[in-house]
Amino acid sequence: MEVWALIMFAVLFLALLVGFPVAFTLGAVALGFGSVFLGLDFFNLLPLRIWGIMTNFTLLAVPLFVFMGVILEKSGIAEQLLETMGRLFGRIRGGLAISVVAVGALLAATTGVVGASVVTMAVIALPAMLKHGYAPTLASGTIAASGTLGQIIPPSIILILLGDVIGVPVGQLFIAAAVPGLMLVCAYMVYIGFIAWRHPELAPAIQSQLDDKHLGLQVLKSLLPPLALVLAVLGSIFFGIASPTESAAVGALGAMILAVLHGRLNLANLQDALQQTTRLTSMVFLILIGATAFGLVFVGMGGDNLIFDIFNTLPGGKWTFLIVSMLLIFILGFFLDFIEICFIVVPIIAPVAIHMGLDPLWFALLIALNLQTSFLTPPFGFSLFYLKASAPTLELSTIYRGIVPFIIIQVIVLALLISFPDIALWLPSLME
C-alpha cells in the first residue's frame, strides 16, 4: 500500500502538468485512491480536518494581508515611490535599477502581492530604464526579481501558510525572515552596482536629475507613509503588541487610511479590492482543503512512513535529506505554483525534517526562500508572465536571460542560510 501512496503522488503530479484545476485534482485523486485502498468510511475524518482549517485564527491573516496589498496597489503609493526613488538614485550608474530594488523591498514589506509589484514596476520603471539606455536583460531581470521580494520579506502570505503547515509561530517566522530578506535586497544592489561599474553602457547614470531643489521633501513624503505602515504592521508583531492576525487587521485599516489620504479610496476601487481578495482567498482555501484530503489519504496509506524510510536510509543523515529536499522543491518550482508545493510537498517532508532534528523555524525559512525562485524559473515563473504581459515588446528570451543572475543570487543566499543557520535564528532568539 505504501508504494501505491507514491503512485498516487505521481498521478497527482501528472494531472497537474496536464492542466487540471489544482484543488479539485487533489480532492479527486485522494477520493479515488482512498476509496479503493481505505474505504469510504475513512473519509469520516475529513470534515473534522476541514473544520479545523475554517476555524484557524492564524489563517485569517491571509485575506487581511491580501486586502491590504490590493488597497495599497490602488492608492498610488507605488507610482510615487518609483518616481521619487528613481530621481534620487538616478545620478549614479545603475541608479534606476537600484531604485527599483529599493521600491520592490518597500512594496514587499507593505503589499506582499508579487503580481501587483511586478506589473506596477514594469509599467512605470521599465520604459524609463530602456529610454535611458539600460540593457533590456538587466532591466527586465531587476524588475522581475524585485517583484518577488514579497515572498520572503514579511508580511508574506507564503510565510503564513508555511507557519501553519509546519507548525511554526508565524510571528517568529516573520522575524526570522527579516535578515535573509535584507540580505537578498543588498545582494541584488551589489550585483547591479558591479555590472554598472564593469559595464557602464549597460546601466548609465542620468545626469539631468541633479538639479531638483525639492527632492529631499519629496523623498520624505513618499517614504514616510509606507514606512509608517510597515512599522505599524511588523513593529506590533516584533514587539509582542499584536499577533500576526491582529497586525494584519491593523495593516488593512492603515492601507485604507493611506488610500483616503491619496484620494484613491472610492467605491469602485473598494469593490474591486474586495473581489480580488475574495477570489485569491477562496483559491488558497480550496487548495488547502484539497491538500488536506490528499494528505489524509497519503498518511492513511503509509506514504509518510515510506518517505521517512527512504530518507533515513540515505547516507549523510539530515544533511543529505536537507539537500535533497531543497533540490526537489527547486526543481518542482519550474512546474508548480508555490501554493501547490506548500500544500502538497511540504506536509510530506516537514515531519521527516522535524524527526531528524532540524529546527522547524529554520527549515520553514529555507523552504520560503527556495519557493521564491519558483516565480522566476521558466517555463512557469509567474513573475515572467506578469512582466511579459505588462511589457509585450520584450522578447521572452530577453526576460529569461535577465533573470538568470538573480536566480543564482537567490541560490547563493539560500546556501549561506543552510551553512549558517544563525543568520535566520539570531533575531528570533534575541526576541525571546
SVG drawing of the C-alpha trace seen along z (x, -y; Angstrom):
<svg xmlns="http://www.w3.org/2000/svg" viewBox="-19 -74 54 76">
<polyline fill="none" stroke="black" stroke-width="0.4" points="0.0,0.0 2.9,-2.4 4.1,-2.0 0.6,-2.9 0.8,-6.1 3.8,-7.1 1.9,-6.2 -0.9,-8.4 1.6,-11.3 2.9,-10.6 -0.7,-10.6 -1.4,-13.9 1.8,-15.4 0.9,-14.3 -2.6,-15.6 -1.4,-19.0 1.1,-19.1 -1.8,-18.3 -3.6,-21.3 -6.4,-20.1 -7.5,-22.5 -5.3,-22.1 -7.9,-22.0 -10.3,-19.6 -7.5,-17.4 -6.2,-17.0 -9.6,-16.0 -10.4,-13.7 -7.1,-11.8 -7.5,-11.5 -11.1,-10.2 -10.2,-7.7 -7.2,-6.1 -8.7,-6.4 -12.0,-4.7 -10.1,-1.8 -7.5,-1.2 -9.0,-2.6 -12.8,-2.5 -15.3,-5.4 -15.6,-5.2 -12.1,-6.5 -13.3,-9.9 -15.3,-10.4 -12.2,-12.1 -12.2,-14.7 -15.0,-17.1 -13.0,-17.5 -9.9,-18.5 -11.9,-21.0 -13.5,-22.4 -10.0,-22.9 -9.0,-24.9 -12.0,-27.1 -11.7,-27.9 -7.9,-28.5 -7.3,-32.0 -3.8,-32.3 -5.1,-31.8 -7.5,-34.7 -4.4,-36.9 -4.4,-35.7 -7.4,-37.7 -6.5,-40.7 -2.9,-40.9 -4.2,-40.3 -6.8,-43.1 -4.1,-45.4 -1.9,-44.8 -4.6,-45.3 -5.7,-48.6 -2.2,-49.9 -1.8,-48.9 -4.7,-51.2 -3.6,-54.0 -0.8,-55.3 1.9,-54.9 4.0,-52.6 4.0,-55.1 5.0,-57.9 7.8,-55.8 9.2,-54.7 9.3,-58.3 10.9,-59.7 13.5,-56.9 14.4,-57.0 15.2,-60.7 17.1,-60.1 19.4,-57.3 19.3,-58.3 22.5,-60.3 24.7,-57.2 25.4,-54.3 22.7,-51.7 20.7,-54.1 17.4,-53.4 17.8,-49.6 18.9,-50.1 15.8,-52.3 13.6,-49.5 15.1,-47.1 14.5,-49.6 10.9,-50.1 10.4,-46.4 11.6,-45.9 9.2,-48.6 6.3,-47.2 7.2,-43.7 7.0,-45.0 3.7,-46.7 1.8,-44.8 3.4,-41.4 1.5,-40.9 4.0,-39.8 1.8,-40.3 0.9,-43.9 4.6,-44.8 5.9,-43.4 3.2,-44.9 3.5,-48.3 7.2,-48.5 7.1,-47.1 4.6,-49.8 6.3,-52.7 10.1,-51.9 10.8,-49.7 10.1,-52.4 12.3,-54.9 15.1,-52.4 15.0,-51.4 14.7,-55.1 17.9,-56.0 19.9,-53.2 19.6,-50.3 20.2,-46.8 16.8,-45.1 18.2,-42.0 19.3,-43.9 16.1,-46.0 13.7,-43.0 15.7,-40.8 15.8,-43.6 12.0,-44.2 11.0,-40.5 13.4,-39.7 12.5,-42.8 8.8,-42.0 9.3,-38.6 10.8,-40.0 7.3,-39.9 7.7,-36.1 10.4,-36.4 10.1,-39.9 7.3,-39.9 4.3,-40.2 4.4,-37.4 1.4,-35.1 3.7,-32.1 5.2,-32.6 1.7,-32.5 0.9,-29.3 4.2,-27.6 3.9,-28.5 0.5,-26.8 1.6,-23.7 4.8,-23.1 3.5,-24.3 5.8,-27.3 4.6,-30.5 4.0,-33.0 5.4,-35.9 8.7,-34.1 8.8,-33.2 8.3,-36.9 11.1,-37.9 13.4,-35.2 12.7,-36.2 13.7,-39.9 17.5,-39.4 17.5,-37.0 15.2,-39.4 17.5,-42.3 20.5,-40.1 18.7,-39.4 18.0,-43.1 21.6,-44.0 22.8,-41.2 20.7,-42.5 22.0,-46.0 25.6,-44.8 25.2,-42.9 23.6,-45.8 26.4,-48.1 29.1,-45.7 27.5,-45.4 27.2,-49.2 30.9,-49.6 32.2,-46.9 29.9,-47.7 28.8,-51.4 27.0,-51.2 24.5,-48.7 23.3,-50.9 24.2,-54.6 23.7,-57.5 21.0,-60.1 22.7,-63.5 19.6,-65.6 18.2,-64.7 20.8,-66.5 19.1,-69.9 15.8,-69.2 15.7,-71.5 12.7,-69.8 13.9,-66.3 14.5,-65.8 11.0,-66.8 9.5,-64.6 11.6,-61.6 10.2,-62.1 6.6,-62.4 7.0,-59.2 8.8,-57.2 7.0,-58.1 3.5,-56.6 4.7,-53.1 7.4,-53.1 4.7,-54.1 2.6,-51.2 5.5,-48.8 6.2,-49.9 2.6,-49.5 2.2,-46.0 5.6,-44.4 6.5,-46.5 3.4,-45.4 4.5,-41.7 8.2,-42.2 7.5,-43.9 4.8,-41.5 1.9,-44.0 -0.2,-42.1 -0.4,-38.6 0.1,-38.3 -3.6,-38.1 -4.3,-41.2 -1.5,-43.1 -3.0,-42.1 -6.2,-43.9 -4.1,-47.0 -2.4,-46.8 -5.8,-46.6 -7.1,-49.6 -3.8,-51.5 -3.9,-50.8 -7.4,-52.2 -6.3,-55.4 -3.4,-55.9 -5.7,-55.4 -8.0,-58.0 -5.1,-60.5 -4.1,-59.9 -7.7,-60.4 -7.9,-56.9 -10.4,-55.2 -13.7,-55.2 -16.5,-52.7 -15.2,-51.2 -11.6,-50.6 -13.0,-49.2 -15.4,-46.8 -12.5,-45.7 -10.2,-45.1 -12.8,-43.1 -13.5,-41.0 -9.7,-40.3 -9.3,-39.4 -12.3,-37.0 -11.0,-35.3 -7.4,-34.8 -8.5,-33.7 -11.1,-31.3 -8.4,-29.8 -6.0,-29.4 -8.5,-27.7 -9.9,-25.4 -6.4,-24.2 -5.8,-23.8 -8.9,-21.7 -8.0,-19.5 -4.4,-19.2 -5.8,-18.2 -7.8,-15.4 -4.8,-14.3 -2.5,-14.3 -5.1,-12.4 -5.1,-9.6 -1.4,-9.7 -0.7,-9.2 -3.5,-6.6 -1.8,-4.5 1.5,-4.7 3.2,-7.1 4.7,-9.2 6.5,-6.1 7.8,-5.2 9.2,-8.7 10.8,-8.6 12.4,-5.2 13.7,-6.4 15.4,-9.4 16.6,-7.6 18.5,-5.1 20.4,-7.8 24.0,-8.3 24.7,-11.6 21.6,-11.7 19.8,-15.0 22.2,-17.0 21.5,-14.7 17.8,-15.0 18.1,-18.8 20.0,-19.0 17.7,-16.5 14.5,-18.2 15.8,-21.7 16.7,-20.4 13.3,-18.7 11.5,-21.9 13.7,-23.9 13.0,-21.6 9.3,-21.4 9.3,-25.2 9.9,-25.0 6.5,-23.3 4.2,-24.0 2.9,-27.1 4.3,-27.9 0.9,-27.3 0.7,-23.8 4.2,-23.0 3.4,-24.4 0.3,-22.3 1.3,-19.1 5.1,-18.6 5.8,-20.4 3.3,-18.4 5.2,-15.2 8.8,-16.3 8.2,-18.6 7.6,-15.7 10.7,-14.0 12.8,-17.1 11.5,-17.5 12.1,-13.8 15.7,-14.2 16.3,-17.0 16.2,-20.0 14.9,-23.3 11.4,-23.7 11.7,-27.5 14.9,-27.4 13.5,-24.7 10.4,-26.7 12.5,-29.7 14.7,-27.7 11.6,-26.5 10.2,-30.0 13.4,-31.3 13.5,-28.3 9.9,-28.8 10.8,-32.4 12.8,-31.1 9.6,-29.4 8.4,-32.9 11.5,-33.3 12.2,-29.8 10.9,-29.1 8.7,-27.8 6.0,-28.6 7.6,-31.5 4.6,-33.8 6.8,-36.9 8.0,-36.3 4.4,-36.1 3.4,-39.3 6.4,-41.1 5.7,-39.8 2.1,-40.8 3.0,-44.3 5.8,-44.8 4.8,-43.0 7.7,-44.5 10.2,-42.5 11.2,-39.2 10.7,-36.2 14.3,-35.1 15.4,-38.5 13.5,-38.1 14.9,-34.6 18.5,-35.8 17.8,-38.7 16.6,-36.6 19.4,-34.0 21.8,-36.1 19.1,-36.9 18.2,-33.2 21.9,-32.4 21.9,-35.2 18.9,-33.6 20.6,-30.2 23.7,-31.7 21.7,-33.3 19.9,-30.0 23.3,-28.2 24.5,-30.8 21.4,-30.3 21.9,-26.5 25.6,-26.9 25.0,-29.5 21.6,-28.9 22.2,-31.7 21.7,-34.2 18.0,-33.5 17.7,-32.3 19.6,-35.0 16.9,-37.6 14.1,-35.3 16.3,-34.2 17.0,-37.8 13.3,-38.5 12.8,-35.6"/>
</svg>
